[in-house]
Amino acid sequence: MGGIIGLEREYREKAAGFRTHFLVALGSALFMILSQYGFDAAIREMPNVSFDPSRIASQVVTGIGFIGAGTIIFQKNVVRGLTTAAGIWVTAAIGLACGTGLYVLAAVSTLLVLIGLEAFNFFLHRMDSKNDKEEKEK
C-alpha cells in the first residue's frame, strides 16, 4: 500500500517516490510484527517480564519524523517538501496498521491519501492557471 502512494509521488516527480514509500511501509509493518510476536520466546522464559508492543510503534513514529524532517527544505523564503514529509509519515502509519493486521483501515487510509494528494494537485493547478490568466490580462 505504501508502494501505491509512492507510485503517485513518483508520477508527480517528487523526491520520495515508490522505493522510499515502499520501504517505509514495509519497515513499519515489520517493526510492528516484531514488536507483537518477536519476543514470545523471551516472555515464556521470563514470566516476570512485562511486554508493551506499542513501544516499538512509538519509536517508528519518532524515526519517521526524523526522515520527514530531512525532506523539508526552506529555500528562497519558500518551504518545500511538507507534502512529501506528511506522505512518508502517513505511509509509516499504514505500514504499522498492516503489521497489526488492520488491513481494512490501511486500505481505506491509502485510498484517502491518494484522494487527498490528487485533490490537492487538482486545486493547485486550478489556482496556478487562474493566476496565469489574471497576469495575462494585466
The first five atom37 places (N, CA, C, CB, O) and aatype in JSON, in Angstrom:
{
  "aatype": [12, 7, 7, 9, 9, 7, 10, 6, 1, 6, 18, 1, 6, 11, 0, 0, 7, 13, 1, 16, 8, 13, 10, 19, 0, 10, 7, 15, 0, 10, 13, 12, 9, 10, 15, 5, 18, 7, 13, 3, 0, 0, 9, 1, 6, 12, 14, 2, 19, 15, 13, 3, 14, 15, 1, 9, 0, 15, 5, 19, 19, 16, 7, 9, 7, 13, 9, 7, 0, 7, 16, 9, 9, 13, 5, 11, 2, 19, 19, 1, 7, 10, 16, 16, 0, 0, 7, 9, 17, 19, 16, 0, 0, 9, 7, 10, 0, 4, 7, 16, 7, 10, 18, 19, 10, 0, 0, 19, 15, 16, 10, 10, 19, 10, 9, 7, 10, 6, 0, 13, 2, 13, 13, 10, 8, 1, 12, 3, 15, 11, 2, 3, 11, 6, 6, 11, 6, 11],
  "atom_mask": [
    [1, 1, 1, 1, 1],
    [1, 1, 1, 0, 1],
    [1, 1, 1, 0, 1],
    [1, 1, 1, 1, 1],
    [1, 1, 1, 1, 1],
    [1, 1, 1, 0, 1],
    [1, 1, 1, 1, 1],
    [1, 1, 1, 1, 1],
    [1, 1, 1, 1, 1],
    [1, 1, 1, 1, 1],
    [1, 1, 1, 1, 1],
    [1, 1, 1, 1, 1],
    [1, 1, 1, 1, 1],
    [1, 1, 1, 1, 1],
    [1, 1, 1, 1, 1],
    [1, 1, 1, 1, 1],
    [1, 1, 1, 0, 1],
    [1, 1, 1, 1, 1],
    [1, 1, 1, 1, 1],
    [1, 1, 1, 1, 1],
    [1, 1, 1, 1, 1],
    [1, 1, 1, 1, 1],
    [1, 1, 1, 1, 1],
    [1, 1, 1, 1, 1],
    [1, 1, 1, 1, 1],
    [1, 1, 1, 1, 1],
    [1, 1, 1, 0, 1],
    [1, 1, 1, 1, 1],
    [1, 1, 1, 1, 1],
    [1, 1, 1, 1, 1],
    [1, 1, 1, 1, 1],
    [1, 1, 1, 1, 1],
    [1, 1, 1, 1, 1],
    [1, 1, 1, 1, 1],
    [1, 1, 1, 1, 1],
    [1, 1, 1, 1, 1],
    [1, 1, 1, 1, 1],
    [1, 1, 1, 0, 1],
    [1, 1, 1, 1, 1],
    [1, 1, 1, 1, 1],
    [1, 1, 1, 1, 1],
    [1, 1, 1, 1, 1],
    [1, 1, 1, 1, 1],
    [1, 1, 1, 1, 1],
    [1, 1, 1, 1, 1],
    [1, 1, 1, 1, 1],
    [1, 1, 1, 1, 1],
    [1, 1, 1, 1, 1],
    [1, 1, 1, 1, 1],
    [1, 1, 1, 1, 1],
    [1, 1, 1, 1, 1],
    [1, 1, 1, 1, 1],
    [1, 1, 1, 1, 1],
    [1, 1, 1, 1, 1],
    [1, 1, 1, 1, 1],
    [1, 1, 1, 1, 1],
    [1, 1, 1, 1, 1],
    [1, 1, 1, 1, 1],
    [1, 1, 1, 1, 1],
    [1, 1, 1, 1, 1],
    [1, 1, 1, 1, 1],
    [1, 1, 1, 1, 1],
    [1, 1, 1, 0, 1],
    [1, 1, 1, 1, 1],
    [1, 1, 1, 0, 1],
    [1, 1, 1, 1, 1],
    [1, 1, 1, 1, 1],
    [1, 1, 1, 0, 1],
    [1, 1, 1, 1, 1],
    [1, 1, 1, 0, 1],
    [1, 1, 1, 1, 1],
    [1, 1, 1, 1, 1],
    [1, 1, 1, 1, 1],
    [1, 1, 1, 1, 1],
    [1, 1, 1, 1, 1],
    [1, 1, 1, 1, 1],
    [1, 1, 1, 1, 1],
    [1, 1, 1, 1, 1],
    [1, 1, 1, 1, 1],
    [1, 1, 1, 1, 1],
    [1, 1, 1, 0, 1],
    [1, 1, 1, 1, 1],
    [1, 1, 1, 1, 1],
    [1, 1, 1, 1, 1],
    [1, 1, 1, 1, 1],
    [1, 1, 1, 1, 1],
    [1, 1, 1, 0, 1],
    [1, 1, 1, 1, 1],
    [1, 1, 1, 1, 1],
    [1, 1, 1, 1, 1],
    [1, 1, 1, 1, 1],
    [1, 1, 1, 1, 1],
    [1, 1, 1, 1, 1],
    [1, 1, 1, 1, 1],
    [1, 1, 1, 0, 1],
    [1, 1, 1, 1, 1],
    [1, 1, 1, 1, 1],
    [1, 1, 1, 1, 1],
    [1, 1, 1, 0, 1],
    [1, 1, 1, 1, 1],
    [1, 1, 1, 0, 1],
    [1, 1, 1, 1, 1],
    [1, 1, 1, 1, 1],
    [1, 1, 1, 1, 1],
    [1, 1, 1, 1, 1],
    [1, 1, 1, 1, 1],
    [1, 1, 1, 1, 1],
    [1, 1, 1, 1, 1],
    [1, 1, 1, 1, 1],
    [1, 1, 1, 1, 1],
    [1, 1, 1, 1, 1],
    [1, 1, 1, 1, 1],
    [1, 1, 1, 1, 1],
    [1, 1, 1, 1, 1],
    [1, 1, 1, 1, 1],
    [1, 1, 1, 0, 1],
    [1, 1, 1, 1, 1],
    [1, 1, 1, 1, 1],
    [1, 1, 1, 1, 1],
    [1, 1, 1, 1, 1],
    [1, 1, 1, 1, 1],
    [1, 1, 1, 1, 1],
    [1, 1, 1, 1, 1],
    [1, 1, 1, 1, 1],
    [1, 1, 1, 1, 1],
    [1, 1, 1, 1, 1],
    [1, 1, 1, 1, 1],
    [1, 1, 1, 1, 1],
    [1, 1, 1, 1, 1],
    [1, 1, 1, 1, 1],
    [1, 1, 1, 1, 1],
    [1, 1, 1, 1, 1],
    [1, 1, 1, 1, 1],
    [1, 1, 1, 1, 1],
    [1, 1, 1, 1, 1],
    [1, 1, 1, 1, 1],
    [1, 1, 1, 1, 1],
    [1, 1, 1, 1, 1]
  ],
  "atom_positions": [
    [[0.82, -1.2, 0.0], [0.0, 0.0, 0.0], [0.86, 1.25, 0.0], [-0.93, 0.0, 1.2], [0.52, 2.26, -0.62]],
    [[1.98, 1.18, 0.69], [2.93, 2.3, 0.66], [3.49, 2.49, -0.74], [0.0, 0.0, 0.0], [3.75, 3.61, -1.17]],
    [[3.69, 1.38, -1.44], [4.17, 1.46, -2.82], [3.19, 2.16, -3.74], [0.0, 0.0, 0.0], [3.6, 2.85, -4.67]],
    [[1.91, 1.98, -3.5], [0.89, 2.66, -4.31], [0.99, 4.17, -4.12], [-0.53, 2.15, -3.95], [0.92, 4.93, -5.08]],
    [[1.14, 4.59, -2.88], [1.32, 6.02, -2.61], [2.61, 6.5, -3.25], [1.34, 6.3, -1.08], [2.66, 7.59, -3.83]],
    [[3.65, 5.7, -3.15], [4.92, 6.03, -3.78], [4.84, 6.16, -5.29], [0.0, 0.0, 0.0], [5.51, 7.0, -5.88]],
    [[4.02, 5.33, -5.91], [3.84, 5.45, -7.37], [3.23, 6.79, -7.74], [2.95, 4.3, -7.91], [3.62, 7.42, -8.72]],
    [[2.26, 7.25, -6.94], [1.66, 8.56, -7.2], [2.72, 9.65, -7.06], [0.48, 8.83, -6.22], [2.79, 10.56, -7.89]],
    [[3.55, 9.57, -6.02], [4.6, 10.56, -5.8], [5.65, 10.48, -6.91], [5.26, 10.37, -4.42], [6.2, 11.5, -7.33]],
    [[5.94, 9.28, -7.36], [6.89, 9.08, -8.46], [6.34, 9.71, -9.75], [7.17, 7.56, -8.68], [7.08, 10.37, -10.49]],
    [[5.06, 9.51, -10.0], [4.41, 10.08, -11.16], [4.49, 11.61, -11.14], [2.94, 9.63, -11.23], [4.63, 12.24, -12.18]],
    [[4.4, 12.19, -9.95], [4.48, 13.65, -9.8], [5.93, 14.14, -9.73], [3.74, 14.09, -8.53], [6.18, 15.32, -9.54]],
    [[6.88, 13.21, -9.91], [8.32, 13.5, -9.91], [8.78, 14.16, -8.61], [8.66, 14.41, -11.09], [9.53, 15.15, -8.63]],
    [[8.33, 13.61, -7.5], [8.75, 14.09, -6.18], [9.98, 13.32, -5.73], [7.61, 13.95, -5.15], [10.26, 12.23, -6.24]],
    [[10.71, 13.89, -4.78], [11.97, 13.29, -4.33], [11.75, 11.9, -3.73], [12.64, 14.2, -3.31], [12.51, 10.98, -4.03]],
    [[10.76, 11.75, -2.89], [10.47, 10.45, -2.28], [9.38, 9.79, -3.1], [10.04, 10.6, -0.77], [8.22, 10.21, -3.09]],
    [[9.76, 8.74, -3.82], [8.82, 8.08, -4.7], [8.48, 6.67, -4.26], [0.0, 0.0, 0.0], [8.31, 6.41, -3.07]],
    [[8.41, 5.78, -5.22], [7.98, 4.4, -4.98], [8.87, 3.7, -3.96], [7.98, 3.61, -6.28], [8.38, 3.16, -2.96]],
    [[10.18, 3.72, -4.2], [11.08, 2.96, -3.33], [11.03, 3.45, -1.88], [12.51, 3.05, -3.86], [10.99, 2.65, -0.95]],
    [[11.04, 4.76, -1.71], [11.02, 5.31, -0.34], [9.74, 4.93, 0.38], [11.17, 6.84, -0.38], [9.79, 4.45, 1.52]],
    [[8.6, 5.15, -0.24], [7.33, 4.86, 0.41], [7.16, 3.36, 0.64], [6.16, 5.39, -0.43], [6.65, 2.94, 1.68]],
    [[7.59, 2.56, -0.32], [7.53, 1.11, -0.17], [8.36, 0.66, 1.03], [8.02, 0.41, -1.46], [7.89, -0.13, 1.85]],
    [[9.59, 1.16, 1.13], [10.47, 0.75, 2.22], [9.97, 1.24, 3.58], [11.87, 1.28, 1.97], [10.08, 0.52, 4.57]],
    [[9.43, 2.45, 3.63], [8.88, 2.96, 4.89], [7.71, 2.09, 5.35], [8.43, 4.44, 4.73], [7.63, 1.74, 6.53]],
    [[6.81, 1.76, 4.45], [5.65, 0.93, 4.82], [6.09, -0.47, 5.22], [4.65, 0.86, 3.66], [5.61, -1.01, 6.22]],
    [[6.99, -1.05, 4.45], [7.47, -2.4, 4.76], [8.21, -2.43, 6.09], [8.38, -2.91, 3.64], [7.97, -3.31, 6.92]],
    [[9.09, -1.46, 6.31], [9.82, -1.4, 7.57], [8.91, -1.2, 8.76], [0.0, 0.0, 0.0], [9.09, -1.83, 9.8]],
    [[7.93, -0.35, 8.61], [6.99, -0.1, 9.71], [6.18, -1.35, 10.03], [6.04, 1.05, 9.35], [5.98, -1.69, 11.2]],
    [[5.73, -2.04, 8.99], [4.97, -3.28, 9.21], [5.85, -4.33, 9.89], [4.42, -3.83, 7.87], [5.4, -5.03, 10.8]],
    [[7.08, -4.43, 9.44], [8.0, -5.4, 10.03], [8.27, -5.09, 11.5], [9.3, -5.44, 9.25], [8.27, -5.98, 12.34]],
    [[8.51, -3.81, 11.81], [8.73, -3.44, 13.21], [7.5, -3.76, 14.07], [9.06, -1.94, 13.31], [7.65, -4.21, 15.21]],
    [[6.32, -3.55, 13.53], [5.11, -3.83, 14.3], [4.95, -5.33, 14.53], [3.87, -3.27, 13.59], [4.61, -5.75, 15.63]],
    [[5.21, -6.12, 13.5], [5.11, -7.58, 13.65], [6.15, -8.08, 14.66], [5.32, -8.29, 12.27], [5.85, -8.92, 15.5]],
    [[7.36, -7.54, 14.57], [8.38, -7.92, 15.54], [8.0, -7.53, 16.96], [9.71, -7.27, 15.17], [8.24, -8.28, 17.9]],
    [[7.41, -6.37, 17.11], [7.05, -5.93, 18.46], [5.94, -6.79, 19.04], [6.62, -4.47, 18.45], [5.85, -6.95, 20.26]],
    [[5.08, -7.34, 18.19], [3.98, -8.17, 18.68], [4.38, -9.62, 18.92], [2.83, -8.13, 17.71], [3.95, -10.24, 19.89]],
    [[5.23, -10.17, 18.03], [5.5, -11.6, 18.07], [6.98, -11.96, 18.23], [4.98, -12.24, 16.82], [7.31, -13.12, 18.48]],
    [[7.86, -11.0, 18.08], [9.28, -11.3, 18.05], [9.9, -11.66, 19.39], [0.0, 0.0, 0.0], [11.02, -12.15, 19.43]],
    [[9.19, -11.41, 20.46], [9.76, -11.63, 21.78], [9.01, -12.7, 22.58], [9.78, -10.34, 22.55], [9.14, -12.78, 23.8]],
    [[8.21, -13.52, 21.88], [7.42, -14.55, 22.56], [8.29, -15.51, 23.36], [6.6, -15.33, 21.54], [7.95, -15.87, 24.48]],
    [[9.41, -15.93, 22.77], [10.28, -16.89, 23.46], [10.85, -16.28, 24.74], [11.43, -17.35, 22.53], [10.91, -16.95, 25.77]],
    [[11.26, -15.03, 24.68], [11.81, -14.38, 25.86], [10.76, -14.22, 26.95], [12.39, -13.01, 25.5], [11.07, -14.34, 28.13]],
    [[9.55, -13.96, 26.57], [8.47, -13.78, 27.55], [8.13, -15.11, 28.21], [7.21, -13.19, 26.87], [7.86, -15.15, 29.41]],
    [[8.15, -16.2, 27.43], [7.87, -17.52, 28.01], [8.95, -17.93, 29.0], [7.74, -18.57, 26.91], [8.66, -18.54, 30.02]],
    [[10.19, -17.59, 28.7], [11.3, -17.96, 29.58], [11.35, -17.09, 30.83], [12.61, -17.85, 28.83], [11.81, -17.54, 31.88]],
    [[10.89, -15.86, 30.74], [10.92, -14.92, 31.88], [9.5, -14.4, 32.14], [11.9, -13.72, 31.6], [9.13, -13.35, 31.62]],
    [[8.72, -15.11, 32.92], [7.32, -14.73, 33.12], [7.14, -13.4, 33.85], [6.63, -15.81, 33.88], [6.05, -12.82, 33.79]],
    [[8.15, -12.92, 34.53], [8.03, -11.67, 35.27], [8.29, -10.44, 34.4], [8.99, -11.67, 36.44], [8.2, -9.31, 34.88]],
    [[8.61, -10.65, 33.14], [8.92, -9.55, 32.23], [7.62, -8.98, 31.67], [9.85, -10.02, 31.08], [6.76, -9.73, 31.19]],
    [[7.48, -7.67, 31.73], [6.29, -7.05, 31.13], [6.58, -6.74, 29.66], [5.87, -5.75, 31.9], [7.74, -6.59, 29.27]],
    [[5.55, -6.64, 28.88], [5.69, -6.51, 27.43], [4.71, -5.48, 26.91], [5.47, -7.88, 26.74], [3.51, -5.57, 27.17]],
    [[5.21, -4.49, 26.18], [4.36, -3.45, 25.62], [4.69, -3.29, 24.14], [4.54, -2.1, 26.38], [5.66, -2.61, 23.8]],
    [[3.89, -3.9, 23.26], [4.2, -3.83, 21.82], [4.08, -2.42, 21.24], [3.29, -4.74, 21.07], [4.61, -2.17, 20.15]],
    [[3.41, -1.52, 21.92], [3.27, -0.17, 21.38], [4.56, 0.65, 21.49], [2.14, 0.56, 22.09], [4.68, 1.69, 20.84]],
    [[5.51, 0.19, 22.28], [6.76, 0.95, 22.45], [7.53, 1.02, 21.14], [7.63, 0.31, 23.53], [8.06, 2.08, 20.8]],
    [[7.6, -0.07, 20.41], [8.33, -0.04, 19.14], [7.59, 0.83, 18.14], [8.52, -1.48, 18.57], [8.21, 1.59, 17.39]],
    [[6.27, 0.73, 18.12], [5.48, 1.56, 17.2], [5.72, 3.04, 17.45], [3.99, 1.24, 17.32], [5.83, 3.82, 16.51]],
    [[5.8, 3.41, 18.7], [6.02, 4.84, 19.01], [7.39, 5.29, 18.55], [5.85, 5.1, 20.51], [7.57, 6.45, 18.17]],
    [[8.35, 4.4, 18.58], [9.7, 4.75, 18.1], [9.74, 4.84, 16.58], [10.72, 3.73, 18.59], [10.53, 5.61, 16.03]],
    [[8.9, 4.07, 15.91], [8.79, 4.2, 14.45], [8.3, 5.6, 14.1], [7.82, 3.13, 13.86], [8.83, 6.23, 13.19]],
    [[7.32, 6.08, 14.83], [6.79, 7.43, 14.59], [7.9, 8.46, 14.76], [5.6, 7.74, 15.55], [8.02, 9.38, 13.95]],
    [[8.69, 8.32, 15.79], [9.8, 9.25, 16.03], [10.82, 9.19, 14.9], [10.47, 8.95, 17.38], [11.26, 10.22, 14.39]],
    [[11.2, 7.99, 14.52], [12.19, 7.82, 13.45], [11.71, 8.36, 12.12], [0.0, 0.0, 0.0], [12.48, 8.97, 11.38]],
    [[10.46, 8.15, 11.81], [9.91, 8.65, 10.55], [9.83, 10.17, 10.59], [8.51, 8.04, 10.28], [10.0, 10.83, 9.56]],
    [[9.56, 10.73, 11.76], [9.58, 12.2, 11.89], [10.95, 12.75, 11.52], [0.0, 0.0, 0.0], [11.05, 13.8, 10.89]],
    [[11.99, 12.05, 11.91], [13.36, 12.46, 11.58], [13.59, 12.4, 10.07], [14.39, 11.58, 12.31], [14.16, 13.32, 9.49]],
    [[13.16, 11.33, 9.44], [13.3, 11.2, 7.98], [12.49, 12.28, 7.27], [12.86, 9.79, 7.51], [12.97, 12.9, 6.33]],
    [[11.27, 12.5, 7.73], [10.41, 13.52, 7.13], [11.01, 14.9, 7.25], [0.0, 0.0, 0.0], [10.92, 15.71, 6.32]],
    [[11.63, 15.19, 8.39], [12.27, 16.5, 8.57], [13.38, 16.7, 7.55], [12.83, 16.63, 10.0], [13.64, 17.83, 7.12]],
    [[14.03, 15.64, 7.17], [15.09, 15.74, 6.16], [14.58, 16.06, 4.77], [0.0, 0.0, 0.0], [15.34, 16.5, 3.92]],
    [[13.3, 15.84, 4.53], [12.75, 16.13, 3.21], [12.25, 17.56, 3.07], [11.62, 15.18, 2.91], [11.95, 18.02, 1.97]],
    [[12.16, 18.28, 4.21], [11.65, 19.65, 4.19], [12.8, 20.61, 3.93], [10.94, 19.99, 5.53], [13.83, 20.57, 4.61]],
    [[12.62, 21.46, 2.96], [13.66, 22.4, 2.54], [13.09, 23.82, 2.59], [14.19, 22.07, 1.11], [11.98, 24.06, 2.12]],
    [[13.86, 24.73, 3.15], [13.49, 26.15, 3.14], [14.44, 26.84, 2.17], [13.57, 26.79, 4.59], [15.64, 26.94, 2.42]],
    [[13.88, 27.31, 1.06], [14.71, 27.89, 0.0], [14.01, 29.11, -0.59], [15.01, 26.84, -1.1], [12.86, 29.03, -1.0]],
    [[14.72, 30.23, -0.62], [14.18, 31.47, -1.18], [12.83, 31.82, -0.57], [14.05, 31.34, -2.69], [11.87, 32.11, -1.29]],
    [[12.75, 31.8, 0.75], [11.53, 32.12, 1.51], [10.34, 31.23, 1.16], [11.16, 33.56, 1.26], [9.2, 31.63, 1.36]],
    [[10.61, 30.04, 0.65], [9.55, 29.09, 0.33], [9.89, 27.76, 1.01], [9.39, 28.91, -1.23], [11.02, 27.28, 0.94]],
    [[8.89, 27.17, 1.67], [9.07, 25.87, 2.29], [8.61, 24.81, 1.3], [8.29, 25.77, 3.63], [7.5, 24.87, 0.78]],
    [[9.48, 23.84, 1.06], [9.16, 22.75, 0.13], [9.32, 21.42, 0.85], [10.06, 22.8, -1.13], [10.14, 21.29, 1.77]],
    [[8.57, 20.44, 0.45], [8.72, 19.09, 0.97], [7.77, 18.73, 2.09], [0.0, 0.0, 0.0], [7.86, 17.62, 2.63]],
    [[6.86, 19.62, 2.45], [5.93, 19.29, 3.53], [4.99, 18.15, 3.15], [5.11, 20.52, 3.91], [4.71, 17.27, 3.97]],
    [[4.51, 18.15, 1.94], [3.62, 17.08, 1.5], [4.37, 15.76, 1.44], [3.02, 17.41, 0.12], [3.82, 14.71, 1.79]],
    [[5.62, 15.8, 0.99], [6.43, 14.59, 0.97], [6.65, 14.06, 2.38], [7.78, 14.86, 0.28], [6.52, 12.86, 2.62]],
    [[6.97, 14.94, 3.31], [7.17, 14.53, 4.7], [5.89, 13.93, 5.27], [7.62, 15.72, 5.56], [5.93, 12.9, 5.95]],
    [[4.76, 14.56, 5.0], [3.48, 14.04, 5.5], [3.15, 12.71, 4.85], [2.35, 15.05, 5.24], [2.61, 11.81, 5.5]],
    [[3.48, 12.57, 3.58], [3.25, 11.3, 2.88], [4.06, 10.17, 3.47], [0.0, 0.0, 0.0], [3.56, 9.06, 3.63]],
    [[5.31, 10.44, 3.8], [6.15, 9.42, 4.43], [5.6, 9.07, 5.81], [7.62, 9.92, 4.55], [5.58, 7.9, 6.2]],
    [[5.16, 10.07, 6.53], [4.61, 9.86, 7.87], [3.36, 8.98, 7.83], [4.29, 11.21, 8.54], [3.25, 8.03, 8.6]],
    [[2.43, 9.3, 6.95], [1.19, 8.52, 6.87], [1.46, 7.13, 6.29], [0.13, 9.26, 6.02], [0.76, 6.18, 6.62]],
    [[2.46, 7.01, 5.43], [2.83, 5.7, 4.89], [3.35, 4.8, 6.01], [3.89, 5.84, 3.79], [3.07, 3.6, 6.03]],
    [[4.1, 5.38, 6.94], [4.56, 4.6, 8.1], [3.37, 4.13, 8.93], [5.52, 5.44, 8.97], [3.35, 2.99, 9.41]],
    [[2.38, 4.99, 9.11], [1.19, 4.61, 9.87], [0.44, 3.49, 9.16], [0.27, 5.83, 10.08], [-0.08, 2.58, 9.81]],
    [[0.37, 3.55, 7.85], [-0.28, 2.48, 7.08], [0.48, 1.18, 7.25], [-0.38, 2.86, 5.57], [-0.12, 0.11, 7.4]],
    [[1.8, 1.26, 7.23], [2.62, 0.06, 7.47], [2.38, -0.52, 8.85], [0.0, 0.0, 0.0], [2.28, -1.74, 9.0]],
    [[2.29, 0.34, 9.86], [2.01, -0.14, 11.22], [0.64, -0.81, 11.28], [2.07, 1.03, 12.23], [0.47, -1.84, 11.93]],
    [[-0.35, -0.21, 10.59], [-1.69, -0.8, 10.57], [-1.66, -2.19, 9.92], [-2.68, 0.11, 9.82], [-2.3, -3.12, 10.41]],
    [[-0.92, -2.32, 8.84], [-0.79, -3.64, 8.2], [-0.08, -4.63, 9.13], [-0.02, -3.53, 6.86], [-0.45, -5.8, 9.2]],
    [[0.92, -4.15, 9.83], [1.66, -5.01, 10.75], [0.81, -5.54, 11.89], [0.0, 0.0, 0.0], [1.1, -6.61, 12.43]],
    [[-0.22, -4.81, 12.26], [-1.12, -5.28, 13.33], [-2.31, -6.05, 12.77], [-1.61, -4.1, 14.16], [-3.15, -6.53, 13.53]],
    [[-2.4, -6.16, 11.44], [-3.49, -6.9, 10.83], [-4.72, -6.07, 10.53], [0.0, 0.0, 0.0], [-5.76, -6.62, 10.18]],
    [[-4.62, -4.76, 10.65], [-5.76, -3.88, 10.37], [-5.75, -3.49, 8.89], [-5.72, -2.61, 11.28], [-5.52, -2.33, 8.54]],
    [[-6.01, -4.46, 8.04], [-5.87, -4.27, 6.6], [-6.93, -3.34, 6.02], [-5.94, -5.6, 5.9], [-6.64, -2.56, 5.11]],
    [[-8.15, -3.4, 6.53], [-9.2, -2.52, 6.02], [-8.86, -1.07, 6.35], [-10.58, -2.91, 6.62], [-9.0, -0.19, 5.49]],
    [[-8.43, -0.81, 7.57], [-8.02, 0.54, 7.95], [-6.87, 1.02, 7.07], [-7.61, 0.57, 9.44], [-6.87, 2.17, 6.63]],
    [[-5.91, 0.16, 6.82], [-4.77, 0.52, 5.98], [-5.22, 0.81, 4.55], [-3.72, -0.6, 5.98], [-4.75, 1.77, 3.93]],
    [[-6.12, 0.0, 4.02], [-6.59, 0.2, 2.65], [-7.4, 1.49, 2.52], [-7.44, -0.99, 2.2], [-7.22, 2.25, 1.57]],
    [[-8.27, 1.74, 3.48], [-9.08, 2.97, 3.45], [-8.16, 4.18, 3.59], [-10.16, 2.96, 4.58], [-8.35, 5.19, 2.91]],
    [[-7.19, 4.09, 4.46], [-6.24, 5.2, 4.65], [-5.44, 5.45, 3.37], [-5.28, 4.9, 5.82], [-5.22, 6.6, 2.99]],
    [[-5.02, 4.39, 2.71], [-4.3, 4.53, 1.45], [-5.17, 5.24, 0.42], [-3.85, 3.16, 0.92], [-4.71, 6.15, -0.27]],
    [[-6.42, 4.83, 0.33], [-7.35, 5.46, -0.6], [-7.54, 6.93, -0.27], [-8.7, 4.73, -0.58], [-7.55, 7.77, -1.18]],
    [[-7.69, 7.26, 1.0], [-7.86, 8.66, 1.4], [-6.62, 9.49, 1.1], [-8.2, 8.75, 2.88], [-6.72, 10.65, 0.7]],
    [[-5.45, 8.91, 1.3], [-4.2, 9.62, 0.96], [-4.16, 9.93, -0.52], [-2.96, 8.79, 1.37], [-3.86, 11.05, -0.92]],
    [[-4.47, 8.94, -1.35], [-4.44, 9.14, -2.8], [-5.46, 10.19, -3.23], [-4.7, 7.82, -3.53], [-5.17, 11.04, -4.07]],
    [[-6.65, 10.13, -2.66], [-7.67, 11.14, -2.97], [-7.18, 12.52, -2.55], [-9.02, 10.8, -2.28], [-7.31, 13.49, -3.29]],
    [[-6.62, 12.6, -1.35], [-6.11, 13.88, -0.85], [-5.0, 14.44, -1.73], [0.0, 0.0, 0.0], [-4.99, 15.63, -2.04]],
    [[-4.07, 13.59, -2.13], [-2.98, 14.06, -2.98], [-3.47, 14.53, -4.34], [-1.95, 12.97, -3.15], [-3.02, 15.55, -4.86]],
    [[-4.39, 13.78, -4.91], [-4.92, 14.15, -6.22], [-5.77, 15.41, -6.14], [-5.74, 13.0, -6.81], [-5.68, 16.28, -7.02]],
    [[-6.59, 15.53, -5.1], [-7.41, 16.74, -4.94], [-6.51, 17.96, -4.73], [-8.39, 16.58, -3.76], [-6.76, 19.02, -5.3]],
    [[-5.48, 17.8, -3.92], [-4.53, 18.88, -3.67], [-3.87, 19.3, -4.98], [-3.46, 18.44, -2.64], [-3.75, 20.5, -5.27]],
    [[-3.45, 18.34, -5.76], [-2.82, 18.62, -7.05], [-3.79, 19.33, -8.0], [-2.3, 17.32, -7.69], [-3.41, 20.28, -8.68]],
    [[-5.03, 18.87, -8.03], [-6.04, 19.46, -8.9], [-6.28, 20.93, -8.55], [-7.35, 18.67, -8.8], [-6.29, 21.79, -9.43]],
    [[-6.46, 21.21, -7.25], [-6.73, 22.59, -6.84], [-5.52, 23.49, -7.02], [-7.17, 22.61, -5.38], [-5.67, 24.67, -7.35]],
    [[-4.33, 22.96, -6.83], [-3.13, 23.77, -7.07], [-3.03, 24.17, -8.53], [-1.87, 22.99, -6.65], [-2.73, 25.32, -8.85]],
    [[-3.29, 23.22, -9.42], [-3.22, 23.55, -10.85], [-4.31, 24.53, -11.25], [-3.33, 22.27, -11.68], [-4.09, 25.4, -12.1]],
    [[-5.47, 24.41, -10.66], [-6.55, 25.37, -10.95], [-6.16, 26.77, -10.49], [-7.86, 24.95, -10.26], [-6.4, 27.75, -11.19]],
    [[-5.55, 26.85, -9.31], [-5.12, 28.14, -8.78], [-4.01, 28.73, -9.66], [-4.63, 28.0, -7.32], [-4.01, 29.93, -9.94]],
    [[-3.07, 27.89, -10.1], [-1.98, 28.37, -10.95], [-2.51, 28.87, -12.29], [-0.95, 27.26, -11.18], [-2.09, 29.92, -12.78]],
    [[-3.43, 28.13, -12.88], [-3.97, 28.56, -14.17], [-4.8, 29.83, -14.02], [-4.81, 27.44, -14.81], [-4.82, 30.67, -14.92]],
    [[-5.5, 29.97, -12.89], [-6.27, 31.19, -12.63], [-5.34, 32.39, -12.47], [-7.15, 31.01, -11.37], [-5.62, 33.47, -12.99]],
    [[-4.23, 32.2, -11.74], [-3.24, 33.27, -11.57], [-2.58, 33.64, -12.89], [-2.18, 32.86, -10.55], [-2.32, 34.81, -13.16]],
    [[-2.31, 32.63, -13.73], [-1.71, 32.89, -15.04], [-2.65, 33.73, -15.92], [-1.37, 31.57, -15.75], [-2.19, 34.63, -16.62]],
    [[-3.94, 33.43, -15.88], [-4.92, 34.18, -16.66], [-4.99, 35.63, -16.18], [-6.3, 33.52, -16.57], [-5.08, 36.55, -16.99]],
    [[-4.96, 35.81, -14.86], [-5.01, 37.18, -14.31], [-3.77, 37.97, -14.69], [-5.15, 37.13, -12.78], [-3.87, 39.17, -14.97]],
    [[-2.61, 37.33, -14.72], [-1.38, 38.03, -15.09], [-1.39, 38.38, -16.57], [-0.14, 37.17, -14.76], [-0.89, 39.44, -16.95]],
    [[-1.94, 37.52, -17.42], [-2.01, 37.8, -18.85], [-2.94, 38.97, -19.13], [-2.46, 36.57, -19.61], [-2.72, 39.74, -20.06]],
    [[-4.0, 39.08, -18.32], [-4.96, 40.16, -18.52], [-4.37, 41.52, -18.13], [-6.23, 39.89, -17.71], [-4.8, 42.55, -18.65]],
    [[-3.39, 41.53, -17.24], [-2.76, 42.79, -16.81], [-1.85, 43.24, -17.88], [-2.0, 42.64, -15.49], [-1.21, 44.28, -17.75]]
  ]
}
